């Protein structure tokens, strides 16, 4: 894919907007104050309310979409389950092993070894995430860590599978949302007793953080490599604590600042590298 200024704003920039919307999840989850699994289930109602009319949904199914749906569900559910069995630092760190797996999937699928620069920026990103959660890593049960790692695998699938031509992240999200709704059957008493403000925050999360975000994601992933998109998504790790600090006045630690700078540096480096490589391919093609 040849990158131009226009494809940048159709690709990387839209993935950045997606990750920015995703980054509000921690803040909204705190404000909604609900069981995490129930939160995932209920927000799906509002996600569908946005997605179905906007995308003019038509039934479509293939193996790429099936795998994308499983990755969507795995990413949404495994993280919250992992939090019950391991530390938050372990859960988030293992979830953001996604770029590592994306690089592996890409190398196997396209039968092409990763470039040194890709390995370098991947190393920087992992170091940045480790620094951010340094004080909260350790002490987790092996079961929780395994579940969190499954979340990382699922997260990587969102980027890799949905970057392939026959995939459709919108269809995967819609199918995954319908399945997620079924979890409300286990929480009927809690749903009946939910306060109005919790419903409001669930609606915001479903409509904006899922519905609108996946519209951006669907358009962006078609114009951005899965590896680059997975790296850009780590901006969520930086922005999440910032929103909580701004709106709930929780302090931002020095580790978050240092790790955030490293992650930003790795993202910018990789974007510039891909643009340089695209120019070389363009010149060769000419």
C-alpha positions as CSV (number, residue, x, y, z in Angstrom):
1,X,0.0,0.0,0.0
2,X,1.5,3.4,-1.0
3,X,1.1,6.0,1.7
4,X,0.2,9.5,0.8
5,X,-0.9,12.5,2.8
6,X,-4.6,11.6,2.0
7,X,-4.2,7.9,3.0
8,X,-2.5,9.0,6.3
9,X,-5.6,10.8,7.3
10,X,-7.7,7.8,6.2
11,X,-5.5,5.4,8.0
12,X,-3.2,6.2,10.9
13,X,-5.2,9.3,11.9
14,X,-8.4,7.4,12.1
15,X,-6.8,4.7,14.2
16,X,-5.5,7.4,16.5
17,X,-9.0,8.7,16.9
18,X,-10.2,5.2,17.6
19,X,-7.6,4.7,20.3
20,X,-8.5,8.1,21.8
21,X,-12.1,7.0,22.1
22,X,-11.1,3.7,23.6
23,X,-9.0,5.5,26.1
24,X,-12.1,6.8,27.9
25,X,-13.1,3.3,29.0
26,X,-11.4,3.4,32.4
27,X,-13.0,6.8,33.2
28,X,-16.5,5.7,32.1
29,X,-16.2,2.4,33.8
30,X,-15.4,4.2,37.1
31,X,-18.3,6.6,36.6
32,X,-20.8,3.8,35.7
33,X,-19.7,1.7,38.7
34,X,-21.0,-1.6,37.3
35,X,-19.9,-5.2,37.1
36,X,-17.4,-5.2,34.2
37,X,-19.1,-8.1,32.4
38,X,-22.5,-6.4,32.7
39,X,-20.9,-3.2,31.4
40,X,-19.6,-5.0,28.3
41,X,-23.1,-6.6,27.8
42,X,-25.2,-3.4,28.2
43,X,-22.9,-1.1,26.2
44,X,-23.5,-3.5,23.2
45,X,-27.2,-2.3,23.0
46,X,-26.1,1.3,22.5
47,X,-23.2,0.3,20.2
48,X,-25.7,-1.5,17.9
49,X,-28.0,1.5,18.0
50,X,-25.2,3.6,16.4
51,X,-23.7,0.9,14.1
52,X,-26.8,-0.6,12.5
53,X,-28.3,2.6,11.0
54,X,-25.0,4.2,10.2
55,X,-23.4,1.4,8.2
56,X,-26.7,0.3,6.5
57,X,-26.1,-3.2,7.7
58,X,-26.4,-6.1,5.3
59,X,-25.7,-9.7,6.4
60,X,-22.2,-10.9,5.4
61,X,-20.2,-13.8,6.7
62,X,-16.9,-15.5,6.0
63,X,-14.0,-16.9,8.0
64,X,-12.3,-13.6,8.3
65,X,-15.4,-12.1,9.9
66,X,-15.9,-15.1,12.1
67,X,-12.3,-14.9,13.4
68,X,-12.7,-11.1,13.8
69,X,-15.9,-11.6,15.9
70,X,-14.1,-14.1,18.1
71,X,-11.2,-11.7,18.6
72,X,-13.7,-8.9,19.4
73,X,-15.4,-11.0,22.1
74,X,-12.0,-12.3,23.4
75,X,-10.6,-8.8,23.7
76,X,-13.7,-7.4,25.4
77,X,-14.3,-10.2,27.9
78,X,-10.8,-11.7,28.8
79,X,-9.4,-8.4,30.1
80,X,-12.2,-8.0,32.7
81,X,-12.0,-11.6,33.7
82,X,-8.3,-11.4,34.1
83,X,-8.6,-8.5,36.5
84,X,-10.3,-10.9,39.0
85,X,-7.3,-13.2,39.0
86,X,-4.2,-11.0,38.5
87,X,-3.0,-7.5,39.0
88,X,-4.2,-4.6,36.8
89,X,-0.6,-4.0,35.7
90,X,-0.2,-7.6,34.6
91,X,-3.6,-7.6,32.8
92,X,-2.9,-4.4,30.8
93,X,0.7,-5.2,30.1
94,X,-0.2,-8.7,28.7
95,X,-3.1,-7.2,26.7
96,X,-0.7,-4.8,25.0
97,X,1.5,-7.6,23.8
98,X,-0.8,-7.3,20.8
99,X,1.8,-5.6,18.5
100,X,4.2,-8.5,19.1
101,X,1.6,-11.0,17.9
102,X,0.6,-8.8,15.0
103,X,4.2,-8.8,13.8
104,X,4.3,-12.6,14.1
105,X,1.0,-13.1,12.3
106,X,2.1,-10.7,9.5
107,X,5.5,-12.4,9.1
108,X,3.9,-15.9,8.9
109,X,1.0,-14.8,6.6
110,X,3.0,-12.7,4.2
111,X,6.1,-14.9,4.6
112,X,8.3,-11.9,5.2
113,X,10.7,-11.3,8.0
114,X,10.1,-8.1,10.1
115,X,12.4,-5.2,9.4
116,X,14.9,-4.1,12.0
117,X,13.1,-0.8,12.5
118,X,9.8,-2.7,13.3
119,X,11.6,-4.7,15.9
120,X,13.2,-1.6,17.3
121,X,10.0,0.4,17.7
122,X,8.2,-2.7,19.1
123,X,11.0,-3.0,21.7
124,X,10.5,0.7,22.6
125,X,6.7,0.3,22.9
126,X,7.0,-2.7,25.2
127,X,9.5,-0.9,27.4
128,X,7.1,2.1,27.6
129,X,4.2,-0.1,28.6
130,X,6.3,-1.9,31.2
131,X,7.5,1.4,32.7
132,X,3.9,2.7,33.0
133,X,2.8,-0.3,34.9
134,X,6.1,-1.1,36.7
135,X,4.7,-0.5,40.2
136,X,1.7,-2.7,39.6
137,X,3.4,-5.7,37.9
138,X,3.7,-8.9,39.8
139,X,1.7,-10.8,42.4
140,X,-0.8,-12.0,39.9
141,X,-2.0,-15.6,39.6
142,X,-0.8,-17.6,36.6
143,X,-4.5,-18.2,35.6
144,X,-5.1,-14.5,35.4
145,X,-1.9,-13.9,33.4
146,X,-2.9,-16.6,30.9
147,X,-6.4,-15.1,30.5
148,X,-4.8,-11.7,30.0
149,X,-2.4,-13.1,27.4
150,X,-5.4,-14.5,25.6
151,X,-6.7,-11.0,25.6
152,X,-3.5,-9.8,24.0
153,X,-3.8,-12.5,21.3
154,X,-7.4,-11.4,20.7
155,X,-6.5,-7.8,20.5
156,X,-3.8,-8.5,18.0
157,X,-6.4,-10.4,15.9
158,X,-8.5,-7.2,15.8
159,X,-5.7,-5.5,14.0
160,X,-4.3,-8.2,11.8
161,X,-7.5,-10.0,10.6
162,X,-9.4,-6.8,10.0
163,X,-6.6,-5.4,7.9
164,X,-7.1,-8.2,5.4
165,X,-9.2,-7.6,2.3
166,X,-12.1,-10.1,3.0
167,X,-12.6,-8.9,6.6
168,X,-15.2,-6.4,7.9
169,X,-14.5,-5.1,11.4
170,X,-18.0,-3.5,11.4
171,X,-19.7,-6.9,10.8
172,X,-17.4,-8.5,13.4
173,X,-18.3,-5.8,15.9
174,X,-22.0,-6.1,15.2
175,X,-22.1,-9.9,15.6
176,X,-19.9,-9.7,18.7
177,X,-22.2,-7.1,20.2
178,X,-25.3,-9.3,19.6
179,X,-23.5,-12.1,21.4
180,X,-22.4,-9.8,24.2
181,X,-26.0,-8.8,24.9
182,X,-26.7,-12.4,26.0
183,X,-24.6,-11.9,29.1
184,X,-27.3,-9.5,30.5
185,X,-29.4,-12.7,31.2
186,X,-27.0,-13.4,34.1
187,X,-27.5,-9.9,35.6
188,X,-31.2,-9.2,35.4
189,X,-31.6,-8.1,39.1
190,X,-28.6,-5.7,38.7
191,X,-30.1,-4.3,35.5
192,X,-33.5,-3.6,37.1
193,X,-31.8,-1.8,40.0
194,X,-29.4,0.3,37.9
195,X,-29.5,4.0,38.6
196,X,-30.2,6.5,35.8
197,X,-26.6,7.8,35.8
198,X,-25.2,4.4,35.2
199,X,-27.5,4.0,32.2
200,X,-26.2,7.4,30.9
201,X,-22.6,6.3,31.1
202,X,-23.3,2.9,29.6
203,X,-25.0,4.7,26.7
204,X,-22.0,7.0,26.2
205,X,-19.6,4.1,26.3
206,X,-21.7,2.0,23.8
207,X,-22.6,4.8,21.4
208,X,-19.3,6.7,21.4
209,X,-16.5,4.5,22.6
210,X,-17.7,1.4,20.8
211,X,-20.1,2.5,18.1
212,X,-18.3,5.6,16.8
213,X,-14.9,4.2,17.5
214,X,-15.4,1.1,15.4
215,X,-16.7,3.2,12.5
216,X,-13.4,5.0,12.6
217,X,-11.5,1.7,13.1
218,X,-13.2,0.0,10.1
219,X,-12.2,2.9,7.8
220,X,-8.7,3.3,9.3
221,X,-7.6,-0.3,9.3
222,X,-8.1,-0.6,5.6
223,X,-5.5,2.2,5.0
224,X,-3.1,1.2,7.7
225,X,-1.0,-1.9,8.4
226,X,-2.1,-4.1,11.2
227,X,1.3,-3.6,12.9
228,X,1.2,0.2,12.7
229,X,-2.4,0.3,13.9
230,X,-1.6,-1.9,16.9
231,X,1.3,0.4,17.9
232,X,-0.8,3.5,17.5
233,X,-3.5,1.9,19.8
234,X,-1.0,1.9,22.7
235,X,-1.8,5.7,22.9
236,X,-4.8,4.4,24.9
237,X,-2.4,3.4,27.7
238,X,-1.2,7.1,27.9
239,X,-4.5,8.9,27.5
240,X,-6.5,6.6,29.9
241,X,-4.7,7.9,33.1
242,X,-4.9,11.5,31.8
243,X,-8.7,11.4,31.5
244,X,-9.0,9.9,35.0
245,X,-6.6,12.6,36.3
246,X,-8.5,15.4,34.7
247,X,-12.0,14.4,35.5
248,X,-11.6,12.4,38.8
249,X,-8.4,14.2,40.0
250,X,-6.3,11.1,40.4
251,X,-2.6,11.9,40.1
252,X,-0.5,10.8,37.2
253,X,2.7,9.0,38.3
254,X,6.2,9.7,37.0
255,X,6.2,6.2,35.5
256,X,3.2,7.1,33.3
257,X,4.9,10.2,32.0
258,X,8.2,8.5,31.2
259,X,6.6,5.4,29.7
260,X,4.2,7.7,27.7
261,X,7.0,9.7,26.2
262,X,8.7,6.4,25.1
263,X,5.5,5.1,23.5
264,X,4.9,8.3,21.7
265,X,8.4,8.3,20.4
266,X,8.0,4.7,19.1
267,X,4.7,5.5,17.4
268,X,6.1,8.6,15.7
269,X,9.2,6.7,14.6
270,X,7.2,3.9,13.1
271,X,4.8,6.2,11.2
272,X,7.8,8.2,9.8
273,X,9.5,4.9,8.9
274,X,6.5,3.6,7.0
275,X,6.0,6.9,5.2
276,X,9.7,6.7,4.1
277,X,9.3,3.1,2.9
278,X,6.2,4.0,1.0
279,X,8.0,6.8,-0.8
280,X,10.7,4.3,-1.8
281,X,8.2,1.9,-3.1
282,X,6.5,4.7,-5.0
283,X,9.8,5.7,-6.7
284,X,10.5,2.1,-7.5
285,X,7.1,1.6,-9.1
286,X,7.6,4.7,-11.2
